[in-house]
């Protein structure tokens, strides 16, 4: 397989990316099709669907360190101590590093002879290679009666975010809602409880630094792009 497109968005590192698609509706990006696949006919009637499936590559999942796959993994939301089978998880460390996401299709447009798809609710980082795009079909893809497994005890984990207004105003207005929602998802590893440790996510070029005490995340510093 070879990539047909690449994701362009404001998160350039793995830390801070939502753990699943749809968790942060305000997180937007643009799928830029490769020239070979930028054929308008290939997207005919796709605009009639509200959501699409993306098949993509976990391109930064330990490949540079030569990490392979493991039969069991430790989901972060379970505290990092409980192991489950890799096929019972969505861990990036898999026999084949294929990701699957359902995202909202906002618009299809053409620019400089490239087809662009604007999407929201994404969980891909900037530069992620995309292998395929398929329409989401509610009658076939939605199963409200499905059991949730161990995720039933982890899906509602949200933090209260305290973002001082003078710091928030340093973030471009278009990205303020998204960065607050990203922080509320608690990007820390599930086993981290160090109240004195300062973490940081780089969003839209800004290093947003914060600490967490119990269920409250407090932003303590913003480092602008020209300082990083």
KEKE-3310 file (N, C-alpha, C; in steps of 0.2 Angstrom, whole numbers, plus 5000, padded with zeros to 4 digits):
npx = (5004:5002:5002:4988:4985:4989:4988:4985:4987:4986:4993:5009:5016:5015:5010:4996:4987:4970:4963:4954:4945:4933:4931:4936:4927:4930:4943:4951:4956:4965:4964:4975:4976:4986:4994:4991:4979:4971:4958:4944:4933:4934:4929:4915:4899:4903:4902:4889:4889:4890:4900:4916:4926:4943:4957:4973:4991:5000:5012:5022:5023:5034:5042:5055:5062:5063:5054:5043:5028:5017:5010:5001:4995:4996:4982:4982:4971:4968:4976:4989:4993:4985:4984:4979:4974:4982:4973:4962:4962:4966:4979:4993:5004:5005:5004:5002:5004:4991:4979:4962:4949:4934:4928:4921:4915:4918:4920:4923:4936:4945:4962:4976:4977:4975:4965:4956:4951:4942:4941:4934:4935:4946:4959:4972:4989:4999:5005:5002:5001:4988:4979:4967:4950:4933:4915:4905:4892:4877:4867:4874:4886:4883:4880:4871:4868:4879:4892:4903:4915:4930:4931:4920:4922:4931:4928:4922:4932:4936:4945:4944:4947:4957:4961:4970:4964:4973:4983:4976:4972:4983:4983:4978:4962:4954:4959:4956:4945:4948:4960:4957:4948:4956:4965:4956:4954:4964:4979:4990:5000:4991:4995:5001:5003:5009:5009:5017:5024:5027:5018:5017:5009:5011:5003:4997:5009:5012:5018:5009:5009:5006:5000:4993:4981:4973:4958:4959:4965:4978:4983:4999:5009:5013:5022:5027:5029:5040:5050:5052)
npy = (4994:5012:5029:5039:5051:5065:5071:5087:5097:5106:5099:5093:5083:5068:5068:5073:5071:5067:5052:5044:5046:5059:5063:5076:5087:5100:5100:5102:5098:5096:5085:5082:5077:5067:5071:5061:5056:5066:5068:5075:5066:5055:5058:5060:5063:5061:5072:5071:5063:5064:5060:5051:5037:5034:5026:5024:5027:5023:5032:5037:5028:5022:5017:5022:5019:5006:4998:4983:4974:4969:4955:4958:4973:4989:4998:5016:5022:5013:5014:5010:4998:4986:4973:4970:4960:4964:4964:4967:4980:4998:5001:5008:5000:4988:4972:4976:4993:5000:5013:5017:5029:5038:5052:5069:5076:5091:5099:5098:5103:5111:5116:5123:5113:5102:5090:5094:5089:5095:5091:5087:5083:5074:5062:5061:5066:5079:5077:5063:5049:5044:5030:5026:5031:5031:5031:5034:5024:5025:5015:5003:5004:5009:5003:5004:4995:4988:4980:4988:4983:4984:4998:5005:5009:5019:5029:5042:5050:5066:5081:5096:5111:5125:5139:5153:5169:5178:5170:5162:5171:5172:5162:5159:5164:5155:5143:5141:5135:5122:5119:5119:5109:5098:5098:5095:5082:5075:5073:5066:5051:5037:5032:5042:5053:5064:5078:5089:5089:5097:5097:5098:5102:5104:5115:5122:5128:5134:5131:5124:5124:5114:5109:5096:5093:5082:5082:5093:5103:5115:5128:5135:5142:5149:5146:5155:5152:5158:5157:5144)
npz = (5000:4997:5003:5000:5003:5015:5032:5037:5050:5067:5077:5080:5086:5095:5108:5116:5107:5104:5111:5104:5089:5086:5100:5102:5095:5090:5085:5071:5054:5038:5024:5013:4996:4987:4971:4961:4965:4966:4958:4953:4950:4957:4969:4968:4974:4987:4995:5000:5011:5029:5037:5037:5035:5039:5034:5040:5044:5058:5059:5068:5078:5087:5077:5073:5084:5082:5088:5090:5088:5102:5111:5121:5128:5138:5141:5143:5150:5159:5169:5167:5172:5170:5158:5142:5128:5112:5101:5107:5109:5104:5102:5095:5093:5084:5074:5061:5057:5057:5057:5062:5059:5062:5055:5054:5039:5033:5022:5004:4993:4980:4977:4970:4961:4969:4978:4992:5008:5021:5038:5054:5072:5073:5076:5072:5069:5063:5046:5045:5036:5025:5020:5014:5010:5015:5014:5029:5035:5042:5043:5043:5050:5062:5079:5091:5101:5105:5115:5127:5133:5142:5140:5145:5158:5157:5147:5151:5157:5161:5163:5173:5166:5170:5163:5162:5157:5152:5147:5138:5128:5121:5112:5095:5091:5083:5087:5101:5107:5103:5109:5123:5124:5121:5131:5142:5139:5146:5142:5148:5153:5158:5170:5177:5191:5196:5205:5205:5193:5177:5162:5144:5129:5112:5102:5087:5086:5098:5114:5126:5143:5158:5174:5184:5197:5206:5199:5191:5179:5177:5167:5166:5159:5143:5129:5116:5097:5092:5102:5104)
capx = (5000:5005:4998:4984:4985:4992:4984:4988:4984:4990:4997:5014:5019:5010:5008:4991:4982:4965:4964:4950:4941:4926:4932:4937:4924:4933:4950:4950:4962:4964:4967:4978:4977:4992:4992:4989:4972:4967:4954:4937:4928:4935:4925:4909:4894:4906:4899:4882:4890:4892:4906:4920:4931:4950:4962:4980:4997:5003:5019:5027:5022:5040:5046:5061:5066:5063:5049:5039:5022:5017:5003:4997:4997:4993:4979:4983:4966:4967:4981:4995:4995:4981:4986:4974:4976:4982:4967:4956:4964:4967:4986:4997:5009:5001:5007:5002:5002:4985:4974:4955:4945:4928:4929:4916:4917:4916:4920:4928:4938:4951:4967:4982:4976:4975:4959:4957:4945:4942:4937:4934:4934:4951:4964:4978:4994:5001:5009:5000:4999:4982:4979:4960:4944:4927:4909:4902:4886:4874:4863:4878:4891:4881:4877:4870:4867:4886:4895:4909:4920:4933:4931:4914:4924:4936:4926:4920:4937:4938:4947:4942:4953:4958:4965:4969:4962:4979:4987:4972:4972:4989:4982:4974:4955:4951:4961:4955:4941:4951:4965:4954:4945:4962:4968:4951:4954:4970:4984:4995:4999:4986:4998:5005:4999:5014:5005:5022:5026:5024:5018:5016:5007:5012:4997:4997:5016:5012:5019:5005:5012:5001:5000:4986:4980:4967:4954:4959:4971:4979:4988:5003:5013:5012:5028:5026:5033:5047:5054:5053)
capy = (5000:5018:5034:5043:5058:5066:5075:5094:5100:5110:5095:5090:5078:5063:5070:5078:5069:5063:5044:5042:5051:5061:5065:5083:5089:5106:5098:5101:5097:5096:5080:5084:5072:5066:5072:5055:5054:5072:5068:5076:5061:5050:5061:5062:5061:5060:5077:5069:5060:5069:5057:5047:5033:5035:5021:5028:5023:5025:5033:5038:5023:5018:5014:5025:5015:4999:4994:4979:4973:4964:4952:4962:4981:4992:5004:5021:5024:5008:5016:5007:4992:4981:4971:4967:4958:4969:4964:4970:4987:5002:5002:5009:4995:4982:4969:4981:4999:5003:5016:5018:5034:5041:5060:5073:5079:5098:5102:5096:5109:5110:5121:5122:5106:5096:5090:5095:5087:5098:5087:5088:5077:5070:5060:5060:5071:5082:5073:5056:5046:5041:5025:5025:5035:5027:5034:5031:5022:5024:5009:4997:5005:5011:4998:5007:4990:4985:4981:4992:4980:4988:5005:5008:5012:5024:5034:5048:5053:5072:5086:5103:5115:5132:5142:5160:5173:5182:5165:5159:5176:5171:5157:5162:5163:5149:5137:5141:5130:5115:5117:5118:5102:5093:5098:5092:5075:5073:5070:5063:5044:5035:5030:5048:5057:5068:5085:5094:5089:5102:5094:5103:5100:5109:5116:5128:5131:5136:5126:5125:5120:5114:5104:5093:5091:5078:5082:5100:5105:5122:5130:5139:5145:5148:5148:5156:5148:5161:5155:5136)
capz = (5000:4997:5005:4995:5006:5021:5036:5039:5056:5071:5082:5076:5090:5097:5115:5116:5102:5107:5110:5099:5084:5089:5106:5102:5089:5088:5082:5064:5050:5031:5021:5006:4992:4983:4964:4957:4967:4966:4953:4956:4949:4963:4975:4966:4979:4994:4999:5002:5017:5034:5040:5033:5038:5037:5036:5040:5046:5064:5056:5073:5083:5089:5071:5073:5089:5080:5092:5086:5092:5108:5111:5126:5129:5144:5139:5147:5154:5164:5174:5165:5176:5167:5152:5138:5121:5107:5097:5111:5110:5099:5103:5089:5092:5081:5069:5055:5060:5053:5061:5059:5062:5059:5056:5051:5033:5033:5015:4999:4989:4976:4978:4967:4957:4974:4981:5000:5012:5028:5043:5061:5076:5071:5081:5068:5070:5056:5042:5045:5029:5024:5014:5011:5013:5014:5018:5035:5033:5048:5044:5043:5054:5069:5082:5098:5106:5105:5122:5127:5136:5148:5139:5149:5164:5155:5142:5154:5160:5159:5168:5173:5164:5172:5158:5164:5151:5148:5143:5133:5123:5116:5107:5090:5092:5080:5090:5108:5109:5102:5114:5129:5124:5121:5138:5146:5138:5150:5138:5152:5153:5163:5177:5180:5196:5199:5205:5204:5186:5172:5155:5139:5122:5107:5098:5083:5087:5105:5119:5132:5149:5163:5179:5186:5204:5206:5193:5189:5175:5177:5162:5169:5154:5136:5126:5109:5092:5091:5107:5105)
cpx = (5004:5000:4995:4984:4989:4988:4988:4984:4989:4994:5002:5018:5013:5007:5002:4985:4976:4965:4960:4947:4935:4926:4932:4934:4927:4940:4949:4957:4960:4967:4969:4980:4983:4990:4989:4981:4968:4963:4947:4932:4928:4931:4918:4904:4897:4903:4892:4883:4892:4899:4909:4924:4938:4954:4969:4985:4999:5011:5024:5026:5029:5044:5053:5066:5066:5059:5044:5032:5022:5010:4998:5000:4993:4989:4980:4978:4964:4972:4988:4997:4991:4983:4980:4977:4977:4976:4961:4957:4965:4974:4989:5002:5006:5006:5008:5000:4997:4980:4967:4951:4939:4928:4923:4919:4914:4915:4925:4929:4944:4956:4974:4982:4976:4968:4960:4950:4946:4938:4938:4933:4940:4956:4970:4983:4996:5006:5007:4998:4992:4981:4972:4955:4938:4921:4907:4895:4882:4870:4867:4884:4890:4878:4876:4869:4874:4888:4901:4915:4923:4933:4925:4916:4929:4934:4925:4926:4939:4940:4944:4948:4952:4963:4965:4968:4968:4983:4983:4972:4978:4988:4977:4967:4952:4953:4960:4951:4944:4956:4963:4951:4951:4964:4963:4951:4960:4975:4990:4994:4994:4989:5002:5000:5004:5011:5010:5025:5023:5024:5017:5014:5008:5007:4998:5004:5017:5013:5015:5007:5007:5003:4993:4986:4974:4963:4954:4966:4972:4985:4992:5008:5012:5019:5027:5031:5040:5052:5056:5059)
cpy = (5006:5023:5037:5050:5059:5071:5081:5096:5103:5106:5091:5085:5074:5065:5075:5076:5065:5055:5041:5047:5053:5064:5073:5086:5096:5106:5097:5100:5097:5090:5082:5078:5072:5068:5067:5054:5060:5073:5069:5070:5056:5052:5062:5059:5060:5066:5076:5065:5065:5066:5052:5043:5034:5029:5024:5024:5027:5026:5034:5033:5019:5015:5016:5021:5008:4995:4990:4979:4968:4961:4955:4969:4983:4998:5010:5023:5019:5009:5013:5001:4985:4979:4968:4965:4964:4970:4966:4977:4991:5004:5003:5004:4988:4978:4973:4987:5003:5006:5017:5024:5036:5048:5063:5076:5086:5101:5098:5102:5107:5117:5119:5114:5100:5096:5090:5093:5090:5093:5089:5082:5072:5068:5058:5067:5074:5078:5065:5054:5042:5036:5024:5030:5032:5031:5031:5030:5020:5017:5003:4998:5007:5005:5000:5001:4986:4986:4985:4989:4985:4996:5009:5011:5018:5030:5041:5052:5060:5076:5093:5107:5122:5135:5150:5164:5176:5177:5163:5164:5175:5166:5160:5160:5157:5143:5136:5136:5123:5114:5116:5111:5097:5093:5094:5084:5071:5069:5066:5055:5042:5034:5036:5052:5062:5076:5090:5094:5094:5098:5100:5099:5106:5110:5122:5131:5133:5130:5127:5121:5120:5109:5102:5091:5088:5079:5089:5101:5112:5124:5136:5143:5144:5150:5148:5153:5151:5160:5148:5135)
cpz = (5000:4999:4999:4997:5012:5025:5037:5044:5061:5077:5078:5080:5093:5104:5114:5111:5105:5106:5105:5094:5087:5096:5107:5095:5086:5085:5075:5060:5042:5028:5014:5002:4988:4975:4960:4959:4968:4959:4955:4955:4954:4969:4974:4971:4986:4998:5002:5009:5023:5037:5036:5037:5035:5039:5035:5044:5053:5063:5062:5079:5084:5083:5071:5078:5088:5085:5088:5090:5098:5108:5116:5127:5136:5142:5145:5152:5159:5169:5172:5168:5173:5160:5148:5131:5116:5103:5100:5113:5104:5099:5096:5088:5090:5076:5062:5058:5057:5058:5058:5063:5058:5060:5052:5045:5033:5026:5011:4994:4985:4976:4975:4964:4962:4977:4989:5003:5019:5032:5050:5065:5075:5077:5077:5069:5063:5053:5042:5038:5030:5018:5011:5014:5011:5017:5024:5033:5040:5049:5045:5049:5061:5073:5090:5103:5108:5113:5121:5130:5141:5147:5143:5155:5163:5151:5145:5157:5157:5164:5168:5171:5166:5167:5159:5157:5148:5145:5137:5127:5118:5111:5102:5091:5089:5083:5098:5110:5109:5108:5121:5130:5124:5128:5143:5145:5142:5146:5142:5152:5159:5170:5180:5185:5200:5199:5204:5197:5181:5165:5150:5132:5117:5102:5094:5084:5094:5110:5125:5138:5154:5168:5181:5193:5204:5199:5189:5185:5175:5172:5166:5165:5147:5133:5118:5104:5091:5096:5107:5100)
residu = (UNK:UNK:UNK:UNK:UNK:UNK:UNK:UNK:UNK:UNK:UNK:UNK:UNK:UNK:UNK:UNK:UNK:UNK:UNK:UNK:UNK:UNK:UNK:UNK:UNK:UNK:UNK:UNK:UNK:UNK:UNK:UNK:UNK:UNK:UNK:UNK:UNK:UNK:UNK:UNK:UNK:UNK:UNK:UNK:UNK:UNK:UNK:UNK:UNK:UNK:UNK:UNK:UNK:UNK:UNK:UNK:UNK:UNK:UNK:UNK:UNK:UNK:UNK:UNK:UNK:UNK:UNK:UNK:UNK:UNK:UNK:UNK:UNK:UNK:UNK:UNK:UNK:UNK:UNK:UNK:UNK:UNK:UNK:UNK:UNK:UNK:UNK:UNK:UNK:UNK:UNK:UNK:UNK:UNK:UNK:UNK:UNK:UNK:UNK:UNK:UNK:UNK:UNK:UNK:UNK:UNK:UNK:UNK:UNK:UNK:UNK:UNK:UNK:UNK:UNK:UNK:UNK:UNK:UNK:UNK:UNK:UNK:UNK:UNK:UNK:UNK:UNK:UNK:UNK:UNK:UNK:UNK:UNK:UNK:UNK:UNK:UNK:UNK:UNK:UNK:UNK:UNK:UNK:UNK:UNK:UNK:UNK:UNK:UNK:UNK:UNK:UNK:UNK:UNK:UNK:UNK:UNK:UNK:UNK:UNK:UNK:UNK:UNK:UNK:UNK:UNK:UNK:UNK:UNK:UNK:UNK:UNK:UNK:UNK:UNK:UNK:UNK:UNK:UNK:UNK:UNK:UNK:UNK:UNK:UNK:UNK:UNK:UNK:UNK:UNK:UNK:UNK:UNK:UNK:UNK:UNK:UNK:UNK:UNK:UNK:UNK:UNK:UNK:UNK:UNK:UNK:UNK:UNK:UNK:UNK:UNK:UNK:UNK:UNK:UNK:UNK:UNK:UNK:UNK:UNK:UNK:UNK:UNK:UNK:UNK:UNK:UNK:UNK)
# end
